[in-house]
């Protein structure tokens, strides 16, 4: 202040009200942004599916080249826009258009706008037929088309796995009515909610119970934006980490392995992979020059479980099929568990082709006890550092 007076301190109750209001505003804006990106992405993928289907319907000659079209598109689009346009993904867009056809979308889009915004139809023609042709001719803008897709793309991907059109329509309607997150939708489909409610004598009670979210169903705006489908669509790199502690442990582990010698070559961090319609992230990926194999590393902030081993073998099978180069040995997995009660390291070597190779791996790779000891030392240092700056040791960021 120019007059030397001390600024007035706002009343705590008034400040709390303003703070709460701004937090609610920002949360709402971020959720709206995530919904907007998802809707435009979904509309774009529907349009891509439409173009593929219309190409295939252009006569027998074009239909014969349908498979070649998908392969070439996948290659060219991936080179131009990065990940997200594999042949499998393009096929999913094609199926999406077929499952949500133009006439159905036209009715939804036309219902979003006032009559003056919809062209007058010639006498004797239904508005839905005219609007269907309008959508098919791409006369409706992408932003208007996005109004027809209130659910995120990952929800439509999940709905595509429901083969019955009646069940799919039911799950879509309930997801909209109840405001289900993708996690809720996935849980209801897995539990065969549609089939169970068809057999129930108290359908109203079941529908009412389905409105209540379970712990873990909620998706934050950050999680919605970091959905791998959204990251691929926007061409953004995946900079995801569960917590500050885990992030620091992963970084230190990468540095530690590189300091052990020149056998370890860094390949990637938080490497994303897709199995069916589920996404996973591998914490670290190295290549061992002497063993000529990939080293898949997964960090768990908790105790080791058999589920961790099963997940690692799934990663190794994927890496063997998709990432392994000719002349390389099978990949090996390393599970690091940084639990409060103790730290463990486990190599997954059971998938190797022979015992000689297994013995060679054990000789060349760092000792499990050494890795666990380094993990424990690093964790204690990080927690001491957090205490020093007033951080909460128990809580993740």
N, C-alpha and C positions, 0 to 999 in steps of 0.2 A: 504494500500500500504506500502511496506517495506521502501521505500525512503521518506515517510512522505508526499508525494504529494496527492492532492485530486483527486479522480477518475473523469474523464471527464464525463460531463452530455451529454447523447445522444441527438442529434437534435430531436426536437419535431415531425417534419414531418416524419423523418426516424423511430422514435419509434412508431408512430401511424401506419405506414405501417407494421412494424413487428408485432405489437400487433394485428392488424386486420387480418393479414395472419395466425397467430397462432390460433386466435379465430375461423376462418373459418375452419382450419385444424381439431381442436378438435370437432367442431359441426359436421363436415362431418364424422369423425371417430365414434362419438357416434351414429349418424344416421345409419351408416353402421353396427355397433354392434347390434343395435336394429333390423335392417332388417335381420341380420344373425341369431339371436336367433329366430325370428319369422319364418324364412324359415325352420330352422331345426325342430322347434316345429310342423309346419304344415306338414312337411314330415313325422315326427314320427306319427302324428295322422292319416295321410293317410295310413301308414303302419299298424297301429293298426286296422283301418277300414278294410283293405284288409284281415288281418288274421281272423277277425270276420266273414267276408263274406265267405271266403274260408272254414272256419269251418262249417258254415251253409250249404254250398253246398256239403258237404261230404256225402250226402245221407239222406234219410228220417229220419233215426234214429237221426242223428246229428241235423237236422233241428228242430226236436221236442224238443231238449234240448237248442235251441237258446236262449230262454228267461232265462232259468236257468243259461246259460253261462254268460249272461250280468250281472245278479244279483251277481253271484259269483266273476266275474272279478272286478266289482265295489267295492265289499267288500275287496277283497285281494289287489287290486292296491291302494285303498285309505289307507289301513293299512300300506302299504309299502312306498308310495310316497306322502301321504297327499291328500289335496283337488285337484279337477280337474278331477277325474275319477269316477264320479257318473254314475249311469246307464243312466241318460239322456245324459251326455257328451259322453259316449261310443256309444250311439245310434247316436249321432251327427257325430262321427267319421265314423261310418258305412255308414251313408247317404252321408258323404263327399266322401268316396271311390266310392260309386255307382254313384254319380253325376260327378266325375272326374275319369272315368274308366282307367284301365291300358293301353289300346291301345292309348288313348288320351295323357296320361302322357308320354308314351314311345316316341311318336313323338316329344314331347316338349323337353325331356331329350336328345334324339339323336341329335337334332338340336343345342344343346349347345356345342357339342364337335366336334373336327376335325375327319375326316374319320378314321385315324389310331387307334383311341381310341374305335371304334365300331367294334365288331367282324364281320368277313365276314359271310354272310348268305349263306346257301346251295342254289344251283341252283333251280330256280322255286319258291322260297319263298320270299315274300316281306319283306323289312327291317322293316316296321312298325309291321308286325306280329311277326317277330323274336324279335324285341325290346320289344314288349308287353310281350312275354314269359319271356324275360330276367328280366323285372321289376317284373313280377309275381313270378319269382324264387328268387327274392331278390339278383340278381347278381350285381345290381347297388348300390353303396354306398349311405348312407343316405345323405351325403353332396352333391353328384351328383343329387340325387332325389330332394333335396331342390331347385335346379335351376328351377324346374318346377313350383314353387310356389312363384312368385314375390310379391304377396300381403300378408299382415299380416293375421294371423289366424282369428282375429276378423272380417276381411273383408269377408273371406270365410263363416264364421258363418252367417253373414248378407246375403250373396248371397244364402245360403241354404234356407232362408225363402222366396226366390223368386221361386214360384212353376213352372212358365213357363221356360223350358230349353232355349228357344230363348231369353227371357228377361234376364235370368241369364247370358247367354253368352254375351249379349249386355252390361250389366252393368260391367261385368268383363273386357271386352275389353276397355270400356271407362275409367274405373278406372286406367287401365294401360296406356292408351294413354294420359290422362289428369293428371296423377299423383294424383288422388283423395285420400284424407285421408279417414279414416273410417267414419268420421263425414260427409264428402261430399257425400260419397257413401250412407250413411243412409238417408241423406236429399234428394238425387235424387230418391232413391227407394220410399221413403214416398210420394214424389210429383208425382209419376207415370210418370217419365221422359220418359221411354220407350214407354208407351201408348201415351203420348202427342206428342212425336216426330213422331210416326207413322201416326198421324193425321195432322201433320203440313205441310204447303205448303212451308215452308222455313226451311228445315232440317239443311242446312249448318249453318245458323245463330244460331239455337238452339244449335248445337254441339259446335260452337265457344264460345257461352255464357257459356256453361257448363264447359269450361276450367278455368274460373275465379273463384277463391275461395272467399267465403264470410267471413266476420269477424267471428272468432271463429272456422273456419274449420281447421286451422293449428294445428298440433300436434307436440309438442316439443320432442326431444329425451328422456327427463325425463318422459314425459307422455307415450311415447311408451314403455319404459322399465317398467313403473308402471302399464301398462295394466294388469288388474286382470288375464287374460289368461296367460300372460307371468310370472307373479309372481307365479301362481299355477304350471306352467310347471317347473320353476326353483326351486320350493320348498322354495321360499323366503317369509318372513313375510311382511305384508302390513304396511309400516310405513309412510303412506301418510297423509299430512296435507295441507290445502289450503294456509296458511300463518303463519308467526311467531306469529302474534297476536292471530289468532284463535287457534293455537296450545297451546299457553300459557293460554288462557281462558279455554279451555277444561281441561287442566291439573289442573288448580286452582279449577274449578268446581268439578272435581273428589275428590280433597282433601277436599273441603268444605263439600260435602255430607258425606264423611266418618267421618268428625269431628262432624257432627250433632248427632251422636250416633251409636250404634251397629246394628241399623235396616238395614243399607245399606251395602250390600256386593258387592264388585267390581267384575264384570264378564269379561268385555272386553272393548277395545278402538278401534275405527275405525273398527268396526265389519262389515265385507263385506257380502253382500247377493246378490243373482242373481235372477232376475225376468224375465222370458223368456230369451232374449239375452241382457238384460240391467243389468248393475252393479250399486249397490248403497253401500254407506258406512254409518253406524250408528256411530255417534261420541262416545257415551258412552252407555254401557249396565250395569245396576245394578240389583241386586235382593233384594227386600224388604222382610226381614225376617218375620215381623209381618203380613204384608198383603199377604205374600206367592205369590208374583207376580214379574214378570220382569218389570223394569223401563227402557224404551227406551228413550234416550235423544238425541236430534238433535239441534245443535247450528247453527244459521244463523247470519252471520255478515251483517245485513241489517234489514229493516223493515219487520214486520210480514205480510204475505199475505195468502189468502185462499189456494193458491197452497201448502204452507208449511203444512197446516192442512191436505190437501188431501194426500200429500206424507207421513205424519206421520201415517194416518190411513192405508195406504198401508203397511208400516213397521209393524204396530200392527197386521194386518191380517197375514202377513208372520210369525211373531214371535209366534202368537197363533197356527199356523199350524205346524211350524218346530222346535221351541225352547221351547215351553211350555211343562212341565213335568206333568204326572198324579198327581192329587191332588192339583195342583197350580191354583190360580185365574188368570183370563185373564190379559194380560200385559197392562200397562198404558204408555202413551206417554207424554213426556215433551218437548215442543218446546221453546227454548231460543233465543230471537232475540236481538243481541247486535248492535242496530242501533245508528248512530250518533245523531239522534234526540230524542233518548230515548230508554230504554231497557224494554223488555216485556218478560213475561213467561206465557205459556199457557199449561194447562193439557188437554190431549185428553182422555175424559172419556165416550164419547157417546156410545162406543161399549160395555160397561159393561152390564151384563145380568139383573141386577135389581137395583132399586133406593137405596136399603139398602146398597148394596155393594158400590155404588157410594158415598154415604154419609160416609161410613167407610174409603174409599180411601181419601176423602177430609180432614178427621180428622187426618189421620196418615201421609199424605204427607206434605212436607214443604210448607208454604204459598207462593203463586205466587209472591206477592209483596216483600217478603223477598228475593226470588231468584233474582228478577229483581234488587233490591237494591244492592245485593252482586255482581251481574254482572256489574252494573254501577261503583261501587267502584273499582272493580278489573280492569276494562278497563281503568279508569282514572289513576290508579297506574302504569299500564303497559305503557301507553302512556307517562306519566311523566318520567318514567325510560328511555324510548327510546329517549325523548328529551334530557335528561341528558347525554346520550352517543352519541348525535349527529345524531340520527336516524331520518328518515322521517316519521312523524306521519301519513300522509295521505297515503303513499304507503305501499302496502303489500310486503312481501319478497317472 
